[in-house]
Each structure stands twice: as structure tokens, then as C-alpha cells.
């Protein structure tokens, strides 16, 4: 959705365990299941964002500007 590789998204997701102080706060399988479901229903995650979530390009760009650093 924001042009970030899935490996980076997964690493950031797993960092939640460190930041919460709970090594079992999140599991990678949960994130992968969400991606798999979006891919199965919509073909890919970008289509899910635009058709499933109904986010237009301007909204996605706003999210990109607010959420990405560096």
C-alpha cells in the first residue's frame, strides 16, 4: 500500500513484541493470514486498499507522508 516491502512490514510488526515488553504480543502468522486473505479476495493488497477499504490515491498518499520516515 505504501510501497514498503512485506519483509519490512513483517519486521516492524514483530517489533511490537519488543515495544510492548510482551514477547508474545503479536505473531507473524496473524499478519501473514491477513495478507493472504486480502490477496485471495482482492488479488493483491493494493487492490484491497482501493476497492476493499475504498481509499483513494490522495488518502493513500497522505498516509504515506504521515507514516513513513527516512
Biotite code that builds the C-alpha atoms (Angstrom):
import biotite.structure as struc

atoms = struc.array([
    struc.Atom([0.000, 0.000, 0.000], chain_id="A", res_id=1, res_name="UNK", atom_name="CA", element="C"),
    struc.Atom([2.727, 2.446, 0.893], chain_id="A", res_id=2, res_name="UNK", atom_name="CA", element="C"),
    struc.Atom([5.451, 0.925, -1.239], chain_id="A", res_id=3, res_name="UNK", atom_name="CA", element="C"),
    struc.Atom([7.080, -0.854, 1.692], chain_id="A", res_id=4, res_name="UNK", atom_name="CA", element="C"),
    struc.Atom([8.373, -4.406, 1.120], chain_id="A", res_id=5, res_name="UNK", atom_name="CA", element="C"),
    struc.Atom([6.459, -7.083, 3.032], chain_id="A", res_id=6, res_name="UNK", atom_name="CA", element="C"),
    struc.Atom([9.651, -8.153, 4.797], chain_id="A", res_id=7, res_name="UNK", atom_name="CA", element="C"),
    struc.Atom([9.908, -4.643, 6.257], chain_id="A", res_id=8, res_name="UNK", atom_name="CA", element="C"),
    struc.Atom([6.246, -4.658, 7.278], chain_id="A", res_id=9, res_name="UNK", atom_name="CA", element="C"),
    struc.Atom([6.748, -8.024, 8.963], chain_id="A", res_id=10, res_name="UNK", atom_name="CA", element="C"),
    struc.Atom([9.839, -6.833, 10.835], chain_id="A", res_id=11, res_name="UNK", atom_name="CA", element="C"),
    struc.Atom([8.028, -3.716, 12.041], chain_id="A", res_id=12, res_name="UNK", atom_name="CA", element="C"),
    struc.Atom([5.025, -5.814, 13.081], chain_id="A", res_id=13, res_name="UNK", atom_name="CA", element="C"),
    struc.Atom([7.231, -8.149, 15.113], chain_id="A", res_id=14, res_name="UNK", atom_name="CA", element="C"),
    struc.Atom([8.909, -5.139, 16.741], chain_id="A", res_id=15, res_name="UNK", atom_name="CA", element="C"),
    struc.Atom([5.601, -4.696, 18.571], chain_id="A", res_id=16, res_name="UNK", atom_name="CA", element="C"),
    struc.Atom([6.692, -7.546, 20.830], chain_id="A", res_id=17, res_name="UNK", atom_name="CA", element="C"),
    struc.Atom([9.779, -5.602, 21.875], chain_id="A", res_id=18, res_name="UNK", atom_name="CA", element="C"),
    struc.Atom([7.987, -2.276, 22.320], chain_id="A", res_id=19, res_name="UNK", atom_name="CA", element="C"),
    struc.Atom([5.172, -3.749, 24.390], chain_id="A", res_id=20, res_name="UNK", atom_name="CA", element="C"),
    struc.Atom([7.541, -5.772, 26.530], chain_id="A", res_id=21, res_name="UNK", atom_name="CA", element="C"),
    struc.Atom([5.498, -8.865, 25.735], chain_id="A", res_id=22, res_name="UNK", atom_name="CA", element="C"),
    struc.Atom([7.354, -11.385, 23.551], chain_id="A", res_id=23, res_name="UNK", atom_name="CA", element="C"),
    struc.Atom([4.014, -12.921, 22.575], chain_id="A", res_id=24, res_name="UNK", atom_name="CA", element="C"),
    struc.Atom([2.038, -9.725, 21.883], chain_id="A", res_id=25, res_name="UNK", atom_name="CA", element="C"),
    struc.Atom([1.862, -10.447, 18.158], chain_id="A", res_id=26, res_name="UNK", atom_name="CA", element="C"),
    struc.Atom([2.600, -13.410, 15.929], chain_id="A", res_id=27, res_name="UNK", atom_name="CA", element="C"),
    struc.Atom([3.811, -13.184, 12.367], chain_id="A", res_id=28, res_name="UNK", atom_name="CA", element="C"),
    struc.Atom([1.230, -15.774, 11.331], chain_id="A", res_id=29, res_name="UNK", atom_name="CA", element="C"),
    struc.Atom([-1.534, -13.268, 12.145], chain_id="A", res_id=30, res_name="UNK", atom_name="CA", element="C"),
    struc.Atom([-0.157, -10.667, 9.763], chain_id="A", res_id=31, res_name="UNK", atom_name="CA", element="C"),
    struc.Atom([0.520, -13.239, 7.068], chain_id="A", res_id=32, res_name="UNK", atom_name="CA", element="C"),
    struc.Atom([-3.048, -14.545, 7.385], chain_id="A", res_id=33, res_name="UNK", atom_name="CA", element="C"),
    struc.Atom([-4.405, -11.018, 6.891], chain_id="A", res_id=34, res_name="UNK", atom_name="CA", element="C"),
    struc.Atom([-2.246, -10.503, 3.791], chain_id="A", res_id=35, res_name="UNK", atom_name="CA", element="C"),
    struc.Atom([-3.247, -13.924, 2.438], chain_id="A", res_id=36, res_name="UNK", atom_name="CA", element="C"),
    struc.Atom([-6.939, -13.153, 2.884], chain_id="A", res_id=37, res_name="UNK", atom_name="CA", element="C"),
    struc.Atom([-6.599, -9.792, 1.132], chain_id="A", res_id=38, res_name="UNK", atom_name="CA", element="C"),
    struc.Atom([-4.633, -11.439, -1.676], chain_id="A", res_id=39, res_name="UNK", atom_name="CA", element="C"),
    struc.Atom([-7.189, -14.236, -2.051], chain_id="A", res_id=40, res_name="UNK", atom_name="CA", element="C"),
    struc.Atom([-10.206, -11.937, -2.170], chain_id="A", res_id=41, res_name="UNK", atom_name="CA", element="C"),
    struc.Atom([-8.764, -8.924, -3.997], chain_id="A", res_id=42, res_name="UNK", atom_name="CA", element="C"),
    struc.Atom([-5.766, -10.344, -5.850], chain_id="A", res_id=43, res_name="UNK", atom_name="CA", element="C"),
    struc.Atom([-3.253, -8.156, -4.058], chain_id="A", res_id=44, res_name="UNK", atom_name="CA", element="C"),
    struc.Atom([-3.017, -5.787, -1.127], chain_id="A", res_id=45, res_name="UNK", atom_name="CA", element="C"),
    struc.Atom([-3.142, -2.593, -3.191], chain_id="A", res_id=46, res_name="UNK", atom_name="CA", element="C"),
    struc.Atom([-6.457, -3.636, -4.728], chain_id="A", res_id=47, res_name="UNK", atom_name="CA", element="C"),
    struc.Atom([-7.751, -4.427, -1.234], chain_id="A", res_id=48, res_name="UNK", atom_name="CA", element="C"),
    struc.Atom([-6.797, -0.922, -0.106], chain_id="A", res_id=49, res_name="UNK", atom_name="CA", element="C"),
    struc.Atom([-8.523, 0.781, -3.030], chain_id="A", res_id=50, res_name="UNK", atom_name="CA", element="C"),
    struc.Atom([-11.543, -1.487, -3.517], chain_id="A", res_id=51, res_name="UNK", atom_name="CA", element="C"),
    struc.Atom([-11.980, -3.112, -0.113], chain_id="A", res_id=52, res_name="UNK", atom_name="CA", element="C"),
    struc.Atom([-11.148, -0.152, 2.095], chain_id="A", res_id=53, res_name="UNK", atom_name="CA", element="C"),
    struc.Atom([-12.306, 2.387, -0.506], chain_id="A", res_id=54, res_name="UNK", atom_name="CA", element="C"),
    struc.Atom([-9.228, 4.586, -0.059], chain_id="A", res_id=55, res_name="UNK", atom_name="CA", element="C"),
    struc.Atom([-8.474, 6.899, -2.946], chain_id="A", res_id=56, res_name="UNK", atom_name="CA", element="C"),
    struc.Atom([-4.971, 7.723, -4.171], chain_id="A", res_id=57, res_name="UNK", atom_name="CA", element="C"),
    struc.Atom([-4.910, 11.038, -2.290], chain_id="A", res_id=58, res_name="UNK", atom_name="CA", element="C"),
    struc.Atom([-5.704, 9.336, 1.012], chain_id="A", res_id=59, res_name="UNK", atom_name="CA", element="C"),
    struc.Atom([-3.034, 6.697, 0.430], chain_id="A", res_id=60, res_name="UNK", atom_name="CA", element="C"),
    struc.Atom([-0.523, 9.453, -0.337], chain_id="A", res_id=61, res_name="UNK", atom_name="CA", element="C"),
    struc.Atom([-1.477, 11.271, 2.871], chain_id="A", res_id=62, res_name="UNK", atom_name="CA", element="C"),
    struc.Atom([-0.947, 8.063, 4.837], chain_id="A", res_id=63, res_name="UNK", atom_name="CA", element="C"),
    struc.Atom([2.404, 7.544, 3.127], chain_id="A", res_id=64, res_name="UNK", atom_name="CA", element="C"),
    struc.Atom([3.541, 11.042, 4.081], chain_id="A", res_id=65, res_name="UNK", atom_name="CA", element="C"),
    struc.Atom([2.452, 10.628, 7.703], chain_id="A", res_id=66, res_name="UNK", atom_name="CA", element="C"),
    struc.Atom([3.575, 7.054, 8.336], chain_id="A", res_id=67, res_name="UNK", atom_name="CA", element="C"),
    struc.Atom([6.858, 6.646, 6.507], chain_id="A", res_id=68, res_name="UNK", atom_name="CA", element="C"),
    struc.Atom([10.111, 8.034, 7.810], chain_id="A", res_id=69, res_name="UNK", atom_name="CA", element="C"),
    struc.Atom([13.502, 8.396, 6.196], chain_id="A", res_id=70, res_name="UNK", atom_name="CA", element="C"),
])
